[in-house]
Amino acid sequence: MNLYLRYFDKETLVTNVDDALDFLRSIQEIGMNANLEADVREYANSDVYYPKRYKIRPRVYFIIIKTTAATMLDFKQKKALHPAPQNNAAAAEKHDMASVVASRLNEERPGWYEGELDFKRVVLIPATGKHEYRDTHFVVRCKANSGQDCYNRIVEHLRDRVDNRSQFPSAKGKNFHYKYLGMWK
């Protein structure tokens, strides 16, 4: 496993931790110490593959990325991406289910729909004169061409009738449900 290190415009791709530490020592602003060295060694020897950033001073960091790229060009062209773990079957199934939901949402099927939307509505509290968010459940039956069209009609209807600071969920999320009721006559 190789290590990519970057501090502003200074960058390197090294094959071991000692070379990485030599690179960091060559940059005066970083100020290498025993704690930082131990942390870099621990990160390099761990099974963690996400990038690690180290704070030098406020809003100034250097980063270390583990990679299988053999050269800097391979790294820059993203030819050595880390493979996803094989025990990720549940995540893959969830992703497939989400794509099925998204495709069903846009499926053209004109007719009557019953749509349910849970959203955050801004309401005025008369006693204090302040506003607060309230969870609001809204159910409607409407003519639409698809589940997405049903969602769009609901949100368009509500935007004209509630405070413009109210928050509406995504059509693909868990706070919107719809049911096809049948063709219109």
MIDOVO-35663 format. One line per field, with one value per residue: x negated, y, z negated of N, C-alpha, C in turn. Coordinates in Angstrom, 2 decimals. Each point is the difference from the previous one (the first is absolute). Layout:
MIDOVO-35663
n.east = c(X, ...)
n.north = c(Y, ...)
n.up = c(Z, ...)
ca.east = c(X, ...)
ca.north = c(Y, ...)
ca.up = c(Z, ...)
c.east = c(X, ...)
c.north = c(Y, ...)
c.up = c(Z, ...)
This chain:
MIDOVO-35663
n.east = c(-0.86, 0.22, -0.70, 1.09, -0.91, 0.78, -0.79, 1.12, -1.05, -0.38, -0.39, 0.29, -0.53, 0.15, -0.99, -0.53, 0.22, -1.17, 0.26, 1.18, -0.58, -0.90, 1.03, 0.66, -1.11, 0.04, 1.21, -0.56, 1.05, -0.26, -1.27, -0.71, 0.76, -0.29, 0.92, -0.38, -1.25, 0.34, 0.70, -0.99, -0.88, 0.80, 0.21, -1.30, -0.08, 0.97, 1.20, -0.16, 0.96, 0.75, 0.02, -1.17, 0.54, -1.08, 0.46, -0.47, 0.94, 0.73, 0.85, -1.02, 0.01, -0.51, -0.01, 0.45, -0.28, 0.60, -0.92, 0.49, 0.09, -0.62, 0.65, -0.56, -0.38, -0.28, -0.58, -0.58, -0.23, -0.13, -1.18, -0.20, 1.27, 0.24, -0.03, 1.31, 0.26, -0.29, -0.08, 0.08, 0.47, 0.08, -1.15, -0.47, 0.60, -0.44, -1.18, 0.11, 0.39, -0.99, -0.74, 0.53, -0.13, -1.21, -0.18, 0.51, -0.74, -0.84, 0.50, 0.20, 0.97, 0.62, 0.47, 0.80, -0.60, -0.36, -0.34, -0.98, -0.04, -1.12, 0.30, -1.00, 1.06, -0.22, 0.21, 0.88, -0.71, 1.33, -0.22, -0.92, 0.76, -0.45, -0.88, 0.61, -0.82, 1.02, -0.10, 0.22, 1.11, -0.22, 1.29, -0.17, 1.15, -0.79, 0.26, -0.70, -1.17, -0.55, -0.76, -0.97, 0.89, 0.41, -1.27, -0.30, 1.14, -0.35, -1.28, 0.38, 0.94, -0.90, -0.87, 1.18, 0.03, -1.31, -0.59, -0.66, -0.09, 1.19, -0.28, -0.20, 0.35, -0.96, 0.33, -1.32, 0.27, -0.15, -0.01, -0.13, 1.32, 0.14, 1.26, -0.13, 1.03, -0.42, 0.45, -0.19, 1.21)
n.north = c(-1.17, 0.91, 1.08, 0.72, 0.99, 0.96, 1.05, 0.66, 0.59, -0.39, -0.97, -1.21, -1.04, -0.61, -0.88, 0.86, -0.28, -0.57, -0.33, -0.40, -0.54, -0.49, -0.28, -0.46, -0.62, -0.18, -0.02, 1.21, 0.42, -1.24, 0.15, -0.94, -0.84, -0.51, 0.83, 0.97, -0.27, -0.17, 1.12, 0.54, -0.51, 0.39, 1.16, 0.05, -0.43, 0.89, -0.53, 1.22, 0.21, 0.63, 1.13, 0.36, 0.96, 0.74, 0.55, 1.00, 0.78, 0.97, -0.86, -0.60, -0.89, -1.19, -0.68, -1.18, -0.61, -1.10, -0.56, -0.67, 1.29, -0.39, 0.88, 1.22, -0.31, -1.25, 0.58, 0.91, -1.08, -0.18, -0.52, 0.42, 0.00, 0.23, -1.33, -0.04, -0.05, -1.30, 0.28, 0.68, -1.23, 0.31, 0.65, -1.02, -0.83, 0.76, 0.05, -1.32, -0.12, 0.85, -0.68, -1.09, 0.53, 0.43, -1.19, -0.58, 0.90, -0.23, -1.16, 0.20, 0.47, 0.62, 0.81, -0.54, 0.87, -0.77, 1.24, -0.47, 1.16, -0.32, 1.23, 0.87, 0.34, 1.21, 0.08, 0.98, 0.25, 0.16, -0.86, -0.51, -0.18, -1.16, -0.48, -1.15, -1.04, -0.45, -1.24, -0.04, -0.69, -0.15, -0.26, -0.42, 0.10, -0.33, 0.67, -1.02, 0.21, 0.28, -0.80, 0.27, -0.15, -1.07, -0.35, 0.27, -0.62, -0.93, -0.04, 0.03, -0.87, -0.69, 0.18, -0.04, -0.98, -0.28, 0.29, 0.93, 0.05, -0.49, -1.20, -0.29, -1.27, -0.84, -0.08, -0.17, 0.89, -0.21, 1.32, -0.70, -0.25, -0.86, 0.06, -0.86, 0.82, 0.38, -0.38, 1.21, 0.51)
n.up = c(0.00, 0.93, -0.28, 0.20, 0.01, -0.52, 0.20, 0.24, 0.59, -1.20, 0.85, -0.47, 0.67, -1.19, -0.15, -0.92, -1.26, 0.02, 1.27, -0.45, -1.06, 0.87, 0.80, -1.04, -0.33, 1.32, -0.52, -0.09, 0.74, 0.39, -0.25, 0.57, -0.69, -1.16, -0.46, 0.83, -0.28, -1.27, 0.15, 0.71, -0.85, -0.99, 0.65, 0.29, -1.23, -0.05, -0.16, -0.46, 0.93, -0.87, 0.70, -0.43, -0.74, -0.02, -1.10, 0.74, 0.48, -0.51, 0.57, -0.58, 1.01, -0.31, 1.15, -0.41, 1.17, -0.41, 0.79, 1.03, 0.30, 1.11, 0.75, 0.00, 1.23, -0.42, -1.04, 0.79, 0.75, -1.30, 0.38, -1.23, 0.33, -1.26, 0.15, 0.24, -1.31, 0.00, -1.29, 1.09, -0.10, -1.27, 0.10, 0.72, -0.87, -0.97, 0.67, 0.24, -1.28, -0.29, 0.86, -0.58, -1.21, 0.38, 0.55, -1.08, -0.64, 1.00, -0.37, 1.30, -0.78, 1.01, -0.94, -0.91, -0.80, -1.02, -0.32, -0.77, -0.61, -0.63, -0.43, -0.02, -0.73, 0.48, -1.32, -0.09, -1.09, -0.10, -0.97, 0.78, 1.08, -0.42, 0.89, 0.33, 0.11, 0.72, -0.45, 1.31, -0.15, 1.30, 0.20, 1.26, 0.66, 1.02, 1.12, 0.45, 0.59, -1.20, -0.74, 0.88, 0.97, -0.69, -0.24, 1.27, 0.27, -0.88, 0.35, 1.28, -0.36, -0.72, 0.98, 0.63, -0.90, -0.01, -1.13, 0.70, -1.33, 0.31, -0.52, 1.29, -0.26, 0.30, 1.28, -0.01, -0.93, -1.30, 0.25, 1.13, 0.00, 0.99, 0.45, 0.99, 0.27, 1.19, 1.19, 0.51, -0.23)
ca.east = c(0.86, -0.76, 0.60, -0.04, 0.03, 0.06, 0.10, 0.14, -0.47, -1.04, 0.62, -0.87, 0.53, -1.09, 0.32, -0.05, 0.26, -1.22, -0.09, 1.05, -0.45, -1.08, 0.66, 0.64, -1.07, -0.60, 0.87, -0.19, 1.26, 0.69, -0.50, 0.11, -0.31, 0.15, 1.42, 0.40, -0.67, 0.69, 1.33, -0.18, -0.35, 1.20, 0.90, -0.57, 0.07, 1.38, 0.81, 0.85, -0.36, 0.43, -1.08, -0.19, -0.57, -0.61, 0.08, -1.25, 0.51, 1.39, 0.28, -1.18, -0.14, -0.61, 0.78, -0.63, 0.96, -0.53, 0.32, -0.75, -0.63, -1.46, -0.62, 0.82, 0.92, 1.10, 0.81, 0.74, 1.02, 0.88, -0.06, -0.23, 1.03, 0.08, 1.23, 0.97, -0.01, 0.90, 1.11, 0.86, 1.20, 1.16, -0.05, 0.32, 1.43, 0.68, -0.18, 0.88, 1.37, 0.18, 0.14, 1.33, 0.95, -0.14, 0.58, 1.46, 0.49, 0.12, 0.75, 1.21, 1.23, 1.01, 1.17, 0.13, -1.01, 0.10, -1.34, -0.18, -1.25, -0.33, -0.94, -0.19, 0.76, -0.28, 1.25, -0.15, 0.53, 0.57, -0.35, -1.37, -0.28, -1.11, 0.35, -0.66, 0.28, 0.88, 0.18, 1.35, 0.35, 0.94, 0.47, 0.84, 0.27, -0.09, -0.28, -1.42, -0.51, -0.99, -0.22, -0.75, 0.96, 0.82, -0.82, -0.15, 1.29, 0.20, -0.91, 0.43, 1.21, -0.35, -0.87, 0.86, 0.87, -0.74, -1.15, -1.02, -1.13, 0.33, -0.95, 0.63, -0.97, -0.19, 1.00, -0.60, -0.23, 0.98, 1.10, 0.99, 0.55, 1.12, 0.70, 0.80, 1.39, 0.69, 0.15, 1.07, 1.07)
ca.north = c(1.17, 1.24, 1.15, 1.29, 1.10, 1.32, 1.20, 1.04, -0.46, -1.02, -1.31, -1.13, -1.34, -0.78, -1.42, -0.43, 1.04, 0.78, 1.01, 0.98, 0.83, 0.85, 1.07, 0.93, 0.73, 0.98, 1.20, 0.68, 0.41, -1.13, -0.15, -1.41, -0.36, -1.44, -0.36, 0.01, -1.15, -1.21, -0.02, -0.33, -1.43, -0.76, 0.07, -0.78, -1.43, -0.40, -0.48, 1.11, 0.44, 1.36, 0.98, 0.55, 1.34, 0.44, 1.45, 0.68, 1.19, 0.16, -0.08, -0.47, -1.43, -0.85, -1.23, -1.27, -0.91, -1.31, -0.32, -1.09, 0.57, -0.17, 1.27, 1.18, 0.11, -0.94, 0.54, 1.17, -0.47, -0.87, -1.35, -0.96, 0.17, -1.12, -0.75, -0.03, -1.28, -0.99, -0.28, 1.17, -0.44, 0.75, 1.35, -0.13, -0.26, 1.26, 0.88, -0.51, 0.32, 1.44, 0.26, -0.48, 1.02, 1.18, -0.27, -0.09, 1.35, 0.69, -0.84, 0.66, -0.76, 1.04, -0.41, 0.56, -0.40, 0.51, 0.32, 0.38, 0.74, 0.50, 1.10, 0.95, 1.21, 1.13, 0.59, 1.09, -0.24, 1.30, 0.45, 0.56, 0.74, -0.67, -1.10, -1.27, -1.07, -1.05, -1.13, 0.05, -1.12, 0.49, -1.07, 0.56, -0.80, 0.91, -0.57, 0.17, -0.92, -0.90, 0.30, 1.27, 1.06, 0.13, 0.74, 1.38, 0.69, 0.22, 1.06, 1.25, 0.43, 0.43, 1.19, 1.19, 0.06, -0.02, 0.91, -0.43, -0.62, -1.40, -0.90, -1.16, -1.09, -0.50, -0.97, -1.33, -0.29, -0.78, 0.86, 0.12, -1.28, 0.17, -1.23, 0.16, -0.39, -0.45, 0.97, 0.98, -0.15)
ca.up = c(0.00, 0.09, -0.68, 0.69, -0.97, 0.63, -0.83, 1.02, 1.30, -0.19, -0.07, 0.30, -0.11, -0.58, -0.16, -1.41, -1.00, -0.25, 1.06, -0.27, -1.12, 0.52, 0.76, -0.96, -0.70, 0.91, 0.03, -1.28, -0.63, -0.61, -1.38, -0.41, -1.38, -0.26, 0.06, 1.39, 0.62, -0.46, 0.61, 1.42, 0.05, -0.34, 1.15, 1.09, -0.33, -0.27, 1.12, 0.39, 1.35, 0.31, -0.16, -1.35, 0.06, -1.26, -0.15, -0.30, -0.71, 0.46, 1.43, 0.75, -0.22, 1.02, 0.10, 0.37, 0.62, 0.35, 1.39, 0.62, 1.19, 0.00, 0.38, -0.24, 1.13, -0.26, -1.09, 0.50, 0.94, -0.78, 0.52, -1.08, -1.02, -0.95, 0.24, -1.09, -0.71, 0.58, -0.91, 0.11, 0.70, -0.52, 0.58, 1.43, 0.09, -0.33, 1.15, 1.04, -0.39, 0.20, 1.43, 0.38, -0.49, 0.85, 1.32, -0.16, -0.24, 1.29, 0.94, 0.51, -0.23, -0.28, -0.77, -1.34, -0.97, -1.36, -0.45, -1.40, -0.15, -1.33, 0.19, -1.10, 0.30, -0.88, -0.52, -0.96, -1.35, -0.34, -1.35, -0.03, 1.22, 0.69, 0.89, -0.27, 0.94, -0.49, 0.92, 0.54, 0.88, 1.01, 0.88, 1.06, 1.19, 1.14, 1.32, 0.32, 1.02, -0.61, -1.42, -0.06, 0.33, -1.20, -0.97, 0.47, -0.18, -1.44, -0.45, 0.64, -0.72, -1.35, 0.03, 0.05, -1.17, -1.27, -0.08, 0.97, -0.70, -0.24, 0.65, 0.61, 0.20, 1.35, 0.44, -0.11, -1.42, -0.76, -0.43, 1.06, 0.45, 0.91, 0.38, 1.22, -0.31, 1.21, 1.09, -0.13, 0.99)
c.east = c(-0.90, 0.75, -0.20, 0.11, 0.04, 0.13, -0.07, -0.50, -1.13, 0.70, -1.02, 0.79, -1.16, 0.46, -0.04, 0.15, -1.23, -0.20, 1.05, -0.42, -1.14, 0.59, 0.61, -1.05, -0.62, 0.83, -0.01, 1.33, 0.69, -0.47, 0.18, -0.38, 0.30, 1.47, 0.49, -0.62, 0.70, 1.37, -0.08, -0.33, 1.23, 0.98, -0.51, 0.13, 1.42, 0.68, 0.94, -0.47, 0.49, -1.17, -0.04, -0.58, -0.45, -0.01, -1.36, 0.29, 1.41, 0.11, -1.20, -0.26, -0.97, 0.77, -0.89, 1.11, -0.71, 0.44, -0.80, -0.68, -1.52, -0.70, 0.96, 1.03, 1.20, 0.92, 0.87, 1.12, 0.97, 0.06, -0.14, 1.00, 0.06, 1.31, 0.89, -0.06, 1.04, 1.21, 1.02, 1.30, 1.23, 0.04, 0.35, 1.50, 0.79, -0.09, 0.93, 1.45, 0.28, 0.17, 1.36, 1.05, -0.04, 0.62, 1.52, 0.62, 0.27, 0.78, 1.30, 1.21, 1.11, 1.18, 0.06, -1.07, 0.38, -1.43, -0.01, -1.37, -0.14, -1.06, -0.07, 0.67, -0.36, 1.33, -0.34, 0.62, 0.52, -0.45, -1.37, -0.31, -1.17, 0.53, -0.72, 0.36, 0.90, 0.07, 1.45, 0.19, 1.08, 0.35, 0.94, 0.23, 0.02, -0.19, -1.47, -0.40, -1.00, -0.09, -0.73, 0.93, 0.93, -0.74, -0.09, 1.29, 0.26, -0.86, 0.39, 1.23, -0.35, -0.84, 0.82, 0.77, -0.71, -1.15, -1.12, -1.26, 0.27, -0.92, 0.72, -1.05, -0.14, 1.10, -0.51, -0.20, 1.14, 1.21, 1.01, 0.41, 1.15, 0.58, 0.82, 1.39, 0.75, 0.10, 1.11, 1.00, 0.36)
c.north = c(1.23, 1.12, 1.25, 1.06, 1.31, 1.08, 1.17, -0.53, -1.02, -1.34, -1.07, -1.29, -0.88, -1.44, -0.47, 1.21, 0.87, 1.08, 1.09, 0.95, 0.93, 1.17, 1.03, 0.80, 1.08, 1.28, 0.63, 0.28, -1.13, -0.23, -1.41, -0.18, -1.49, -0.45, -0.09, -1.20, -1.30, -0.14, -0.37, -1.48, -0.87, -0.02, -0.89, -1.50, -0.50, -0.51, 1.08, 0.51, 1.41, 0.97, 0.54, 1.39, 0.41, 1.52, 0.55, 1.25, 0.23, 0.08, -0.37, -1.45, -0.60, -1.30, -1.18, -0.90, -1.32, -0.33, -1.20, 0.48, -0.13, 1.30, 1.14, 0.16, -0.94, 0.53, 1.14, -0.42, -1.00, -1.42, -1.04, 0.22, -1.23, -0.74, 0.00, -1.36, -0.96, -0.28, 1.14, -0.34, 0.77, 1.40, -0.04, -0.23, 1.28, 0.97, -0.44, 0.35, 1.49, 0.33, -0.48, 1.02, 1.23, -0.23, -0.12, 1.38, 0.72, -0.79, 0.70, -0.92, 1.00, -0.56, 0.73, -0.58, 0.53, 0.21, 0.44, 0.64, 0.46, 1.08, 0.89, 1.30, 1.08, 0.62, 1.08, -0.42, 1.35, 0.55, 0.70, 0.84, -0.60, -1.13, -1.27, -0.99, -1.02, -1.09, -0.03, -1.16, 0.50, -1.14, 0.63, -1.07, 0.96, -0.77, 0.28, -1.04, -1.01, 0.34, 1.32, 1.17, 0.25, 0.82, 1.48, 0.80, 0.31, 1.17, 1.34, 0.57, 0.57, 1.28, 1.29, 0.22, -0.03, 1.00, -0.50, -0.57, -1.46, -0.89, -1.25, -1.08, -0.34, -0.99, -1.43, -0.43, -0.75, 0.83, 0.28, -1.40, 0.31, -1.36, 0.32, -0.52, -0.49, 1.12, 0.99, -0.18, 1.33)
c.up = c(0.00, -0.70, 0.86, -1.08, 0.74, -1.07, 0.97, 1.35, -0.09, -0.16, 0.35, -0.12, -0.46, -0.23, -1.44, -0.92, -0.23, 1.05, -0.20, -1.11, 0.43, 0.79, -0.95, -0.77, 0.88, 0.09, -1.39, -0.72, -0.76, -1.44, -0.52, -1.46, -0.19, 0.11, 1.44, 0.74, -0.37, 0.67, 1.48, 0.15, -0.28, 1.17, 1.13, -0.25, -0.23, 1.26, 0.53, 1.37, 0.33, -0.21, -1.42, 0.17, -1.39, -0.02, -0.42, -0.84, 0.53, 1.52, 0.86, -0.39, 1.00, 0.00, 0.37, 0.53, 0.30, 1.42, 0.46, 1.28, -0.11, 0.33, -0.30, 1.12, -0.18, -1.09, 0.50, 0.95, -0.63, 0.55, -1.09, -1.12, -0.89, 0.22, -1.24, -0.68, 0.57, -0.88, 0.01, 0.72, -0.46, 0.59, 1.48, 0.19, -0.29, 1.17, 1.14, -0.30, 0.21, 1.48, 0.51, -0.42, 0.90, 1.37, -0.08, -0.17, 1.32, 1.04, 0.39, -0.16, -0.37, -0.79, -1.34, -0.91, -1.38, -0.48, -1.45, -0.15, -1.45, 0.18, -1.23, 0.39, -1.01, -0.42, -1.03, -1.32, -0.48, -1.36, -0.01, 1.22, 0.78, 0.87, -0.43, 1.10, -0.65, 1.04, 0.43, 0.97, 0.95, 0.93, 1.02, 1.08, 1.18, 1.29, 0.30, 1.05, -0.54, -1.48, -0.17, 0.28, -1.19, -1.05, 0.40, -0.20, -1.48, -0.47, 0.58, -0.71, -1.38, -0.01, 0.02, -1.29, -1.35, 0.08, 0.91, -0.66, -0.33, 0.83, 0.49, 0.24, 1.48, 0.34, -0.18, -1.45, -0.65, -0.42, 1.10, 0.43, 0.95, 0.36, 1.25, -0.28, 1.23, 1.02, -0.29, 1.12, 0.58)
